[in-house]
Amino acid sequence: METNETESESEYGKTILGKAELVVVYSLLLLPIFFLYQHLFTLPLPLGFAPPFLLLGRSLLNDLLPFEHSWTPSVASSPKDLPVGLDAKTEEDYASLSKLLQEFTSIPNIDKAWTFKSDTGTGSQAMFSISQANLLANKRRKYALSANISKGSGNSVSFQWWKRNSTSPSLYTVQCIVMDGLRGYHGTQNETLVAYVAEEASPSKPTFNDSGYKKGGSADKDCGSWKGQGEWEEDWGETYAGKRQPALFLIDINSGQVQPVKGISKSLSIGQVVWAPSTQGLHQYLVFVGWSSNPRKLGIKYCYNRPCALYAVRAPIYASDANDLEVKESPNEDSPVLNLTESISSAFFPSFSPDGRFLVFLSGSCSVDSGAHSATDSLHRIDWPVNGQFSSSKIIDVIPIVWSAEDGCFPGLYCSNFISNPWLSDGCTMIVSSAWGSSQVILSVNVLSGIVSRISPTDSNFSWNLLTLDGDSIIAVCSSPVDIPQIKYGYFVDKASWNWSDVSSPIFGCSAEVSSLLSSRQFTILKIPVKDVSDCLTKGASKPFEAIFVSRQSKKNDVCDPLIVILHGGPHSVSLSGFAKSHAFLSSLGYSLLIVNYRGSLGFGEEALQSLPGKVGSQDVNDVITAIDHVIDTGVASPSKIAVIGGSHGGFLTTHLIGQAPDKFVAAAARNPVCNLASMVGITDIPDWCYVETYGVEGKTKFTEAPSVEDLALFHSKSPISHISKVKTPTIFVLGAKDLRVPLSNGLQYARALKEKGVEVKILMFPNDVHAIERPQSDYEGYLSIAVWFNKYCK
């Protein structure tokens, strides 16, 4: 939980001022003695001497003393000091760019949305959970905005947004429940019981006093003893540091009673809980995802290669006389926890069909089996036993892994989550969002037939994100690198097509300047042919990869703008053709952007993805260089002013590129970059990643906590630091001191080595940021500094 710095500082100020009042009284009593000393002896004060009230705070005394006297020594005026690392020209750039970046930063995000039946019985209501950066508070402000949805003739739809008064929309703060891999909550059908995941209570710690170890412990506030640390408990790494074991609980909303669900192995970390369909006279079950901590916990954030399964456990509830479900206190150990997916290495995001006949879930078995941290998903179905008798569950494939798709065809499933209710009224069609090449699209999936249809417009390169369903209609958001998000409402025209209407909303908006700058830009998705097809071992690896190119609509004075190459991390991630504020900001400064989805990215089939492990630092680097050469050869970019930026594995590529192609780039920016695998492997929360990306799939079995000399030598040879002697590109580093994924020392070592050889370097280090560097002030200062750095060398 974040500390409220404003409140803390306020309390601190009250404490200091309370003490100050006493010291002032004491100091004023000393005033006559002090002036008597000066008057009688007319001697200068000893060097360094000052009466106690001067040390306290002169401005306070100036207000209190009843006579005119300046207690502030006269100091010769000096020019205003500049912040460290800035000269006058750089400070001017900071000032001129900061306002524009603030305008981009202030554009809100829609995080989630829900729909409900209207209180009037006609139409429906939608509620949107919105977040917006609050730079002063260094947090994201969260609020909700609601709308009444009414449908007219001819499939017309209108949203009447709730307003607090006649002039402004009603934006009210709500307590948002954040859900991620190891969290979750779900209510029963009558909404009186909620199952949720939370941290277990802190385990007992050893107690010591002046006689040594104290048996039986003591009260927390026993001043005659202290608590020891006890045995260290492992956590799930990045963003989970210090988190205790997650466990499953039930709360009765009516009584407030909370009961833990017992009988679950301590080796399982629990998340994504859902209620199984209830059947009259039968036990009520909960289904959850369990991640095993054997042999140990490795980083789980962004990592779908951690084995997991779906489990069912009997809920500790009973039917009361009023036929309501209530929590019971009897233990649950006699009811076994059932593994529903033993035959598959990964199962998550469980969702029951509306009629309760089957349970659908995603699987990352390709990630688990290959060791790649993320890969192509598959979708599966289990028929749920209506009689409550569990036997060996047969897992039915709904969407299998797509290894290599034909041009324009479904490339495989890349789904980051399900919405809370993804089902259409037919009870067998799910609506999901998925990456499709460099775009995100909306798909309908018939879980009985396995038929997958793309229902967002096929002629659009925009990215579409599913928010929620309104009956059999869809509320979504679409955007592009040069178009801010727009809410869309989709509805059936016939079984083969959907229509999409624009929804006017007060959520998204931007200043006139931002609107004007974006309107002058355009984007396209480029197909980049693979340079050395003969080196490709699979058909999928030989297919063209993609890059998103953002540019001015017409050249200025027939001259190409400077080019910024943007590289995503992972490496098994993807840059989508949606609106990204940082990218739009850089583009608005007069840069073309080349956003490269090199082979190994999500969205292009499993063969293309699996072509990269074992070839990092070569295949991905060559793909980026090929993409740069492509836009130069086609005349849309100039070779003279090229900058490159990337974070994590994108930082790995950035630092590789300035070493392997030292004459190609005039500036570089690296955010928490992987620079030295040999030093990273011993301190990262994902040491297995170093093995898999270095060795390929065999790295999964080679992984050890004690790397050999040969391992370390290969890690070094695959790392950017092995090319550091050739680097001459001025580089800015943006580092998070609390990063457990790519610890601070990795980027710092590389940056210091560049300084040592005379390369111009700037380092920003944010003490409270983790790998993503997404705290609002850090993100803002980081991209502002990067923009100033690029302007310095590219313009």
N, C-alpha and C positions, 0 to 999 in steps of 0.2 A: 504494500500500500504506500502510495506517495505521501510524503510529508507536506502539509500545507505550509509552505515557506512563509507566506504572509502572516499567518497566525503565529507561527513560531517566532518570527522576528518581532511581532507586536508584544508577545509575552516577554521576550528578552528585553525589549525596550522598557516595559513597565518595571522590570526588576532593577535595571540599571538606574532608572530615574528615581525609584524609591530610595536606593542607596545614596544617590546624588543629593537628595534633599538634606540628608543628615550631614553629609560632608560639607555642603554649602554653609550650613549653620556653624559648623566647627571652623570653617575657613574664615568666615566673616569675623568670628571672635579673635582671630589672629591678625586682622588687618591693622589695628592700632600698634601692635608690637612691630609689625613689619615697617610701617611708616616712621615710627619712632627710631628704629634702627637706621633708616636712611637719613632722617633729619639730623640726628645727633652726630653721626659719624661721617656723613656725606661721602660714604665709600661706595664704590660700585659693587654690585652683587657678585659673589663668586661665580666663576665661569660654570655654566650649566645649572646654576641654582634657579629655582622658580618656586614661589610659594605654592602650597598644595592646591589652592583654588585655581591657579593657572593651569595646573596639570589636569584639572577636572574638565574644563570646557569653558572657553572664554566667552562664547556667545551667550551662554546661560547667565554668566555673571554680569555681563554688560546690561542684560535686561533687569537684573536684580539690584545692582548698586545704585544708590541715590545720588550719585554725582557723576559728572562727566569725566571720563578717563578712558583712554583706549588701552585695553588689555591685550591687544594683538600687536606683536612687534612689527615694525615696518619692514617689509621685504621688498626689494627692488622687483618691479614687475618684469615678468619673463614671458616669452612667447608660449602659447598654449602647447602643452606636450601632446604629441601624437601617440595613438595606440602603438604598442610594440609591433614592428613589422610593417608599418604603414609610412609612406611618405606623403607629401601634400597631394601629388597627382593621384595616388591610389585612394586617398581619403575622398577626393572628389568623385572618383568612380563609385566608391561605396555609397556615397550620398545620392548620386544620380540613379543608381540601380535599385537601391533598397526600397523605394516607394513602389516601384513597379512589381518587385517580387512580393511585397506585402499584398498587393492587389490580387496576384495569382494565388497566394497562400490563403486568402480569405474565402475563396470559392468553396462552398460546403461539399461534403460527401453524403450520399445516402448509404447507410450501413446495412439496414434491414428494413423490411416492410411487412405488414400484416393486413388482412382484410377481415371484416366481421359483418354479420347481418345488421342492417340498420335498425335502430330502435323503433322507427316508424313502421317497419315491416315491408317497406318498399326500398329497392336499391340496396346499397351496401356502404360500409365505411372503410376507409383505409387509414392506417397510421404508419408514418415513416419515422424511423430513428435516424437522426441526422447528426453529424459531427462536423466541427469547424475548428481550425487551429486558433487557439488563444495565446498569442505570443507573449503577452505580459505575464500570464499565469503559467506559461510553459506547459500547458495541458491542452487536450482537445475538449472543447465545450460540447456537451451532448444535450440534445433537446429533441422534442417530438413535434410533428406537424400532422394534422389530420384533415381528411377530406371526405365529404359525402359524394358518392358516385351515383349518378343517375343516368339511365339510358333512355334515349329518345327513339324516334322513328328512324328507319334506315340505318340501324346499327350505330347511330351517333351516341356519343358518351360525353358527359361533362363532369368535371370535378369542382365541387364548391368547397373551397378551402376554409377551414374554421378560422375565424378571426376574433381577437380579443376585443377589438373596437373597430370603428369604421375605417381606420386609416392604416392599420398594420396587421399582418397575420399573427395569430396567437401562437407564439413559440414558448412552450412551457417545458421546464426541465423534468426529465423522468429518470428514474434509477434504471440504468440499462444493465442487463445481465450479459456479461461477455462470455461467449462460448468458444472454446478451442478444443484441441485434441483430448485434453485430460479434464474437461469440465462438461457440465450439461445439466439440464433439468427437464422434467416432463410430468405433466399432470394427468390424473385419471379422467375418464370421460365425464364423471360428475364434478370434476374440478375441486374435490374436497381434499384429495391427497396429492402431494407433489413428491416425486422421487428426484433427488438431486445428488450431485457429487461435490464433496468438499474435502478439505484436508482433515486428517485425523488429528486428535488432540496431541499436544506435545508429549513425547515420552518422558518418563521420570529421569531426572538427572542425579548423579551422585552428590551427596552433601558432605561438606567438610567444615570442621570448626577448629579451635585452637588445640584440641586433643587429637585431631586427625580425622579419619573417616567416621561419619555418623550413621550408624545403622538406622534403617527405617526412615531416613530423610528428615525433613523439617518443614514447617510452614514457610511459604515464600518470603514472608516479611520478618523472618527471624534474624535479628541484627547480629546474633552471636555466631552465625554460620554463613557459608556461601555455597552456591551451586556450582558444581563442576560442569564440564562440557559433555562428558560421557562419550560413547562411541560415535564416530562420525557416520552420518547417514548419507548415502549417495542420492543424488537427485537426477532429473532428466536433462540437465545441462542448460543451454542457452534459453533465457527467459524463465526458467524454472528453478533458478538458483535459490536455495533456502526453502523451497516448497516441501512440505511434508507429504507423506503417502496419501494419495486420494482414496476416499472410501465412499460407500453408498449409504444414503440416509433417506428416511421418509419423514415428512412433516404433515400432520393433520392441520389443515388451515382453520378448522372450526375450534379445535381445542388448543392448538399451538404445540401439541406433543410431538417430540422428535424421537425417532427410533432408528438406530443403525441397523442395516441389513447384515446379518451375521452369516457365517459359514463360508465366506469368500476368502480364498488363500491370500496371505499377506504378500505373496510374490507377484500378485497381479495389481497393476495400476488401472483404475477404472475410469471410464468416460463414456459419453454419448449414450446415456440411459434412455430407454423408451419403455412404456407399458405395453405388455402383450395384450391382445384382445381378451376381454373378459367373457367367461362362459358361465351361465347360471349353475350354481352348485359345484363348480370346480375351483381349484386354487387359482389365485391371480399370480401371474409371473411378471418379472422384470427382465428385459433383455439389455445387455450392456456390452461395450467393447472392453476387453482386457488385454493389457500389454504386459508381457512377462519381463521381470527384472533379472532373470537368470540368463547368462552368468553374471551380468551386471547391467546397469543402466547406461546407455549411450544417449547422446543428444537426440531429442525427438522433434524439436521444432524444425519444420520444413523437411523432415525425414520420414518418408513413407516406407522405408526399408526395415522398419522395426516390426518383427512378427507380432501379430495380434489376432484375436479370435472373438467371435460372438458367444456370449454365455447367457444362460437363462437361470434365474434364481427365483424361488418362491418368495413372494412379498409377505412380510409379517403383518397381515391384516385379517380381519374377520368381518362378516356381515352382521350389523347390529340389528336390534329389534325393529328399528325404523327402516331396515333394508338398505342402510348406508354402510359404506366401507369405513372401518376405523382401524387405527394402528393398534397392534397387540404387543405386549411386552415380553411374551415368551420367546426364548431363543430359537434361532432358525437353523442350528447346526445339524438337526436331523434331516434336513432337506438338502440333497446334494446340489451342487452347482454344475450345470450341464454345459459342456462345450458343444455348441451347435455346428461348428465349422472345422472339425478336426482334420478334414482331408485337404484343407487349403491353408496356405501359410499366412494369409492376411485377410481380414474382414473388418469393415468399419462402416459408419454411417447407416445403421439399420433403419428401415422404414417399412411399416406394415401397410398393406393395401387397405382401402377403406372398409372392405367387408371382412378383413382379418383372415382371409384365406391363405395369404402367403406373405413371407418376409423377404424384402429385397435389400441388398447391401452391395457396397463397392468393395473391390479388392485391389490391393497393391502388390499382388504376388510377384509380378515382374520385378518390382523393386526389391522385395525380400530375396527372391531367388538369385538375382544378378548382383545385388549389393549396391546398385545405383540408388541414390537417395530419393529419386522420384522417377517414375516411368509411366508407361501407358496403363490406364486402369482397365478393369473388367467389371461387369455387372452380373450379379447372380441372384437366384431366387431359391427359397426354401418353402415348401408347402407346410403350413402351420397345422399341427394336429388339433382338430376340433374337439377331440375327446380328452385332451389334456395328457395323453399318453405319448411320451417322447421315446422315439427309437432312433436308430442311426439315420440322421437327416441326409437325404439325398440333395446335393447341391446341383442346381440346374443352371447352366450358362445362359445368360440373356444376351449380353454383349461380350464376345470373346476378345482377346487381344488382336489388334490389327497390326500385322508386321510390316506390310508395305502396301499402301493404297494406290490405286490408279489415279491419274490426274483428275481433280475435281470430285473425287469420291470421299466418303467418310474415312478420315485418317485414324480413327480410334477414339476412345473416350479419355478425356482429360478433365475430370470434374473435381473441383476443390471442395464441394459440399453439396448437400441437398437443402432446399428450403424446408420449413417446418411441415408444410403440407404440399407435396409436389404432384398430387394425384388429380386427374380429371374425373368427371362424374361417371365415366364408364368403368371405373375401378381397376383398370389395367394399363392406363397410359400415364406415364410420368413425364414431367417437364423439367429439364435440367439445362444448365449452362455448361459449355465445354469449349476448350481451345480447338480451333480448326485452322491449322497453319498459324499465321500471325494475327488472326482475329479470334475473338470469342463469339460464339454463336449460341442460339437457343435450339435445343433438340426436343422432339417428342419421342418417347421410347415405349413401345408396346411390350410389356414384360412377359406376355404370354407367347407372342409370335417372334419377338426379338427384332421387329422392324424399327429402324431408326430413321427419322425424318428431320431435315433441317427446316425449321419453321420461321426463323428470322430471315429477312430478305437475302436471297442468294446473290443479288446484284449489288450488295453493299459491302464495302471493305471496312465499314465501321465495326466496332466491337459492341456486342449486346450482352447485357447482364440481367438475368432473371431476378426480380425482386420478390414477387408473390403472385398467387393466383386469385382471381375474383370469379369464383365459380369455374366456368370453362373458358374464361378469358384470362389474359396475361397482363400483368403490369411489369414493365421492364425499363431499363435505362440504356440508351445507346449514346456513343460518343466517338470521337476520333482524335488524333493528335492535334487537330486544329479546330475542333468543335467541342464546346463545353457540353456536359451531359444533358440529355433531354429525356424526360419521361415519355414512354410510349405505352399505348394500350392496344393489345392484340386480341383479335377474335376470329373465330371460324368463319370462312366464307363457304367452303365446302370441305370435304375430307382431305383434299389435296393442297389447300392453300389457306393462308391467314392474311388478314388485312391489319395494318398498323396505323393508328391515329396518334398525332401529337397531342400531348396533354400540357396545357399551360399551367405553370406552377410558380409559386414565389420562392422555391428552394434555390434553384440555380440562377445565378446572375453574375454579371461582371461589369467592371467599369467601362465607360465608353472607350478609353484608351486601349484596354485589353481587347475589347471587341473589335476595334479597328485593326489592331496588330494581327489578331488571329484571322481576320477576314482577308488579309493580304497573303496568307500562307496556303499551301496545298500539300497533299500527301499522296503517295502511291505505294503499293506493295510490289517490290521487285522480285523477280525470279533470278537467282544467281546460279549459273551453271557451275558444277563442281569442276575444279581445275584438273585434277589427276584422277580420272575415273578408273584407270587401271589399278590404282591402289585400293579401290573399294572391294570389300569382301562380300557385300550383299547388294541386292538390287536397290533396297531402300536407301543405302548409303550413297549410291551413285546419282540419286535424284537431285535436282536443284534445291537449294535452300532458299530462304527468303530474307529480305531486309526491307524495313519501312523507311522510305525516303521522304523527308519533309523539307520543303523549299519555298522560296518566294514564287508567287504566281507568274511574275515576269522578271527577268534579270534586270538589275539596276545598272544602267550604262553598259549593258551587254557583258557584264562581268559577274562571275559566279561568287556567291557569298562564301566566306570561310566555312569549312566543314567540321562538324563535331561528330565523331564516331561514338556511339553509345552501346555499351555491352552489358548484357544482363548477367546475373550471378547464377549459381547452381553447381555445375553447369546445366543441370537438367531442369531448366525453367524456361520461360518464354517471355519476350516483350510483346505485348498485345497492342493492337491498333486503337486503343482507347485513349481518353484524355489523361495525361500525366502532367501535373502542374509544373514540376521542375523542367520537364522537357519543353513544354510550351513556353516557359519563361526564357529558356536558352534560345529557342527558335525566334522569339519575338525580338531578341537583341540583334537580329540580322545574321543568324547562322542557319545554314542547312544542316539537317540532322540525318545521319545514316545509322539506323537502329538495327543491328544485325542479329538475326536468329540463326546462328551457326549450327552445323550438324551436331546433334546431341541435345537440341532444344526439344521441349514438349510440343506436341501438336502435329507431328509429321510422320507418325508411325514408329513402331518399336525398333525396326532395323536401323533407321537413321539415328535414333537415340543411342542404341547400343554400339554404334560405330565409334563413339568418342572415348569411353573408358579404355585406358591403356595408351591413348594417343593425345592426352592433354599436353598443351604446350607446343604441339606441332599441328595436328589436324585443325583444331579450333583457331589457332593463330593464322594458319594459311587460309582458312575460310574468310576471316576478317580482311586479310590483305586482298584476297580475290574480290570481295565486295567493294572495297575501296577502289581498286583498279577498274572495276566495272563502271562505277559512276564517273570516274575520270575519263575512261575511254568513250563513254556515251556523251561527254561534254556537259554534264550537269554539275560537275564539281571540278575545282582546280587542285592540282597537286601541291601548290605552294603554301597553303595555309590550312593545315589539318591538325585538329586536336582530338584527343581520345579520352574517354571517361568510362569507368566501370567500378562496380563494388563487388566485394567477395571474390567469386571466380571471375567476375568481370574486371576486378582489380588485378587478378592473376593475369588475365589477358592483356590488360593495359600495360602492366610492367614488363610482360614478355615482349609486347610489340615495340616498346621504346628501346628494348635491348636487341631484338632480332631485326628490326627495321629502323635503325637509329636516325636515318636521314628523312624519314617519312613524316614525322610529327614535330610540330613547333611547340606544343604544350600538352600536358597530360594531367589528369586528376584521378586519384585512386582512393576509394572509400573502403576502409577495412580490407585491404587487399591480401590475398594469399601470395606471399613472396618467397617463402622458403619452407617447402614441405618437410625437409629434414628436421627443422626446429619446431615446426607446428605439430608434428605427429605426437609428440610427448606431452603436449599441454592443451590440445583442443578437446572439446567434448565429443568429437566425431573422428577419432583416429582411424576408424575403418574406412572413412572416405578417402584418406590419403592413399591407402592401399588399393582400393578399387579403381580410383581414377588414374593411378600410376601403373598398375599391373593389368587392369581390365578385370573380367569376371573372376579370374583366378586369385585376384587380390582378396576376395571374400574368404577363401580358405587360407591364404597366407597371413591374414591379419593376426598380429600378436601385439601384446603390450610391451614386448621387448624386441624392437626392431634390430636386425642384424646390421653389420657393417655394410653388407651388400645392399640391404634395403635403404639405408641412409644415403648411400652413394647414388642409388637410382633416384631417390626423392630429390636430392640436390640437382641432379642432371635435368630433371623435369621442371625445375623451379626457375622463376625469373631471375633469381639472384645469381644463377650460373652465367647470365649474360650481362651482368652489371658493368663490366669493364668497358662495354661499347656504348653505354647510355650517355646521352648529352642533352636530352629533352628536359626543359624546366618542368618540374612536377610538384603538384600540391597534394598533400595527403590529409584525409579527413578520417580520424580514428576515434573509436569509442573505447574508453578505458575499461568498461565492464563487459566487453565482448568475450564470451567464452567459446565462440565458434572459431574465430580467427583472432586469437589474443593479440593485444596491443603490441607486444614485442615483435611480432612478425613484420608489420608495416614499419615500425620504428627502426628496426635493424636495417631494413632496406633504405629508408630515408637517410639514416646516418651514413650509410656507405656511399650514397650519392653525394652527400655533402662533403665527405672525405675526399672525393675525387673532383670536387669543384663544380658539380652540377647545381644549378639554382633550385632550391627546395623550400617549400613552405609546409609547415605542419600545424594542423588544427587538431587538438585533442579535447574531446568532450568527456569530462570525468564521470558522468552519470549515465552515459549511453551504452547500449548493448550493440549487437551486430548490425541491426537495421539503421541505427542513427536516425530515429524518427521522432524524438522529442521535438516539439515545434520550434523552440529556439535553436536547437542544434541543426535541424534540417534547414532552417532559414539561413543561419549564418554560414553553414557549409556551402549551400548552393550560391549564396551571394558572393562568397570568397572565390568559388570556382569560376563564376561569371567574370569577376574582376581579373582573375588570373588569366583566363582565356582572352579577354579584351587586351590585356597587356602584351600578349605575344602574337595574337592573330589579327590585330587591327592596327 
